[in-house]
């Protein structure tokens, strides 16, 4: 047996994700109603597949430069300049990363020293506390219950002399909440004035249903933005993300990537160039419709804040703890995620509506029955 003493201490601080636990459990169920995984249910659009296949056939299967292929970086740079025309782009740069999560880990490793604090809203993406731990930092959660609106004054109150970064996500996983532009500006101003790194996780930028997409980078060129292709185009397994932000930190992230991930997958980068020309508006409209269906069918049984983006609903458990409620749901063949995977509280649970309409209807039927058991 491998001796426990040989394992690094950091491994003891990190547990298997609650999402992955549900994923593994789902393998043991017969035809489960799976509303647990935040993975798009649609197939990869054909032009994106074709571009990646063509790159493979053309022999583009080796390393690229760490920063990403020139073809992709040029397109991403043009995109950033078009979306943020008022910024001084001479001081900003773009880096293609091995997934958005890979980019986030690089960002934290490049900025956070042991003992530094990173402020993030609670609920938060399941990986945030563990990535911060890997970087040697300490997560400082800011409560956003019950409406999941991020209050700049609460962020300000959480700042201490050890605060190094603020990490926010809009739209949010797990709540689907969208941070309002006024709050984004206030937090960007706060971070600039206090000399704090502001990281904005915008992997769900395409999935805004009620308002246009907004970013704190619109208010300050020092904001580091993390984006990705996986959720938008259904290529989560291709592991392709990108960042844009201040040249100084992007350069350090590229240096760290060189000695870890090396580069993002080469054929995937070719596919991403084609993806940038693909119109996803019909996909977004379909997810907006699914959001509305779920909200309309559960509003009389559950308490929740109407999500403005992403593809998640985060209701309060109608009885018991969220873990108890989810355990009962599993007995009814429904896979959902208890909220304590994303939060210091065990009161809510996450539903992913990245699923077929048939799966959603089955899930809604089970959820309505479960609510009546309380």
Long-range contacts (C-beta under 8 A, 24 or more apart in sequence): 10-133, 10-134, 13-130, 13-133, 14-130, 14-133, 14-134, 17-126, 17-127, 17-341, 18-126, 18-337, 18-338, 18-340, 18-341, 18-342, 19-126, 19-337, 19-341, 22-335, 22-336, 22-337, 25-330, 25-335, 26-335, 29-330, 29-333, 29-335, 30-333, 31-333, 32-333, 32-334, 32-335, 33-333, 33-334, 33-335, 33-359, 33-362, 33-363, 33-366, 34-335, 34-355, 34-359, 35-334, 35-335, 35-336, 35-351, 35-352, 35-353, 35-355, 35-359, 35-360, 35-363, 36-335, 36-336, 36-337, 36-350, 36-352, 37-352, 37-354, 38-173, 38-231, 38-310, 38-311, 38-312, 38-352, 38-354, 39-236, 39-352, 39-354, 40-231, 40-233, 40-234, 40-236, 40-283, 40-311, 40-354, 41-354, 41-355, 41-356, 42-234, 42-283, 42-286, 43-234, 44-233, 44-234, 44-235, 45-233, 45-234, 45-275, 45-278, 47-274, 47-277, 47-278, 48-233, 48-235, 48-271, 48-272, 48-274, 48-275, 48-278, 49-271, 50-274, 51-270, 51-271, 51-273, 51-274, 51-275, 52-238, 52-267, 52-268, 52-270, 52-271, 52-274, 53-267, 54-270, 55-266, 55-267, 55-269, 55-270, 55-271, 56-267, 60-266, 60-267, 60-270, 61-266, 61-267, 62-266, 63-262, 63-263, 63-266, 64-263, 64-264, 64-266, 64-269, 65-263, 66-254, 66-257, 66-258, 66-262, 66-263, 67-94, 67-95, 67-96, 67-254, 68-94, 68-95, 68-96, 68-242, 68-263, 68-264, 68-269, 69-96, 69-266, 69-269, 69-270, 69-273, 71-269, 71-270, 71-273, 72-96, 72-269, 72-270, 72-272, 72-273, 75-273, 75-276, 76-242, 76-244, 76-276, 77-244, 79-276, 80-244, 83-215, 84-215, 84-217, 84-218, 86-218, 87-217, 87-221, 88-221, 91-221, 91-246, 91-247, 92-221, 92-244, 92-245, 92-246, 92-247, 92-250, 93-244, 93-245, 93-246, 93-247, 93-250, 93-251, 94-242, 94-243, 94-244, 94-250, 95-242, 95-243, 95-244, 95-250, 95-253, 95-254, 95-257, 96-240, 96-241, 96-242, 96-263, 96-264, 96-269, 96-272, 97-240, 97-241, 97-242, 97-243, 97-253, 97-257, 97-261, 97-264, 98-239, 98-240, 98-241, 98-257, 98-261, 98-263, 98-264, 98-265, 99-228, 99-230, 99-239, 99-240, 99-241, 99-264, 100-201, 100-203, 100-226, 100-227, 100-228, 100-230, 100-241, 101-127, 101-131, 101-241, 102-239, 102-241, 102-257, 102-261, 103-226, 103-228, 103-241, 103-242, 103-243, 103-253, 104-131, 104-167, 104-199, 104-201, 104-226, 105-131, 105-134, 105-135, 106-243, 106-253, 106-256, 106-257, 106-260, 107-199, 107-224, 107-226, 107-243, 107-249, 107-253, 108-132, 108-134, 108-135, 108-137, 108-165, 109-134, 109-135, 109-256, 110-249, 110-252, 110-253, 110-256, 111-164, 111-165, 111-197, 111-249, 112-136, 112-137, 112-164, 112-165, 113-137, 113-164, 115-162, 116-162, 116-163, 116-164, 116-165, 117-160, 117-162, 117-163, 117-164, 118-163, 118-164, 118-165, 118-166, 118-167, 119-155, 119-158, 119-159, 119-163, 119-165, 119-166, 119-167, 120-166, 120-167, 120-168, 121-148, 121-150, 121-168, 121-169, 121-172, 122-343, 122-344, 122-345, 123-148, 123-172, 123-174, 123-175, 123-314, 123-339, 123-342, 123-343, 123-345, 123-348, 124-167, 124-169, 124-342, 124-343, 125-169, 125-172, 125-173, 125-174, 125-201, 125-342, 126-174, 126-341, 126-342, 128-167, 132-167, 137-164, 137-165, 138-162, 141-343, 141-344, 144-175, 144-177, 145-345, 145-347, 146-303, 146-305, 146-316, 147-177, 147-305, 148-172, 148-175, 148-177, 148-305, 148-314, 149-177, 149-179, 149-180, 149-183, 150-177, 150-179, 150-183, 150-187, 151-183, 152-183, 152-186, 152-187, 152-190, 155-187, 155-190, 156-190, 159-190, 159-194, 159-196, 163-194, 163-196, 164-196, 164-197, 165-196, 165-197, 165-198, 165-199, 166-190, 166-191, 166-196, 166-197, 166-198, 166-199, 167-199, 167-201, 168-198, 168-199, 168-200, 168-201, 168-216, 169-200, 169-201, 169-202, 169-203, 169-204, 170-200, 170-201, 170-202, 170-204, 170-214, 170-215, 170-309, 171-204, 171-205, 171-207, 171-208, 171-307, 171-308, 171-309, 171-310, 172-309, 172-310, 172-312, 173-203, 173-204, 173-310, 173-312, 173-342, 174-312, 174-314, 174-337, 174-339, 174-341, 174-342, 174-350, 175-305, 175-307, 175-312, 175-314, 176-291, 176-307, 176-308, 176-309, 176-310, 176-311, 176-312, 176-313, 176-314, 177-305, 177-307, 177-308, 177-309, 178-208, 178-210, 178-211, 178-214, 178-308, 178-309, 179-214, 180-214, 181-214, 181-218, 184-214, 184-215, 184-216, 184-218, 184-219, 185-216, 185-218, 185-219, 187-216, 188-216, 188-217, 188-219, 188-220, 188-223, 189-219, 189-220, 191-216, 191-220, 191-222, 191-223, 192-220, 192-222, 197-222, 197-224, 197-249, 198-222, 198-223, 198-224, 199-223, 199-224, 199-225, 199-226, 200-224, 200-225, 200-226, 201-226, 202-226, 202-227, 203-227, 203-228, 203-230, 203-231, 203-241, 204-231, 204-309, 204-310, 204-311, 205-232, 206-231, 206-232, 206-280, 206-284, 207-231, 207-232, 207-284, 207-287, 207-309, 207-310, 207-311, 208-284, 208-308, 208-309, 209-284, 209-287, 209-288, 209-291, 209-307, 209-308, 209-309, 210-308, 211-308, 217-244, 217-245, 221-246, 222-246, 224-249, 224-250, 229-268, 229-272, 229-275, 232-275, 232-280, 233-275, 233-278, 233-280, 235-268, 235-271, 235-275, 238-265, 238-268, 238-271, 239-264, 239-265, 239-268, 240-264, 240-265, 240-268, 240-269, 240-271, 240-272, 287-311, 287-353, 287-354, 290-353, 290-355, 290-357, 290-360, 291-353, 293-357, 293-360, 293-364, 294-351, 294-353, 294-360, 294-364, 297-364, 297-368, 298-364, 298-367, 298-368, 301-367, 301-368, 301-371, 301-372, 302-367, 302-371, 304-348, 311-352, 311-353, 311-354, 312-350, 312-351, 312-352, 312-353, 313-350, 313-351, 313-353, 314-339, 314-348, 314-349, 314-350, 314-351, 315-348, 315-349, 315-351, 316-347, 316-348, 317-347, 317-348, 317-349, 318-370, 318-371, 318-374, 319-373, 319-374, 320-374, 321-346, 321-347, 322-346, 322-347, 322-348, 322-349, 325-349, 325-370, 328-370, 328-373, 329-366, 329-367, 329-370, 332-366, 332-369, 332-370, 333-366, 334-363, 334-366, 334-367, 334-370, 336-363
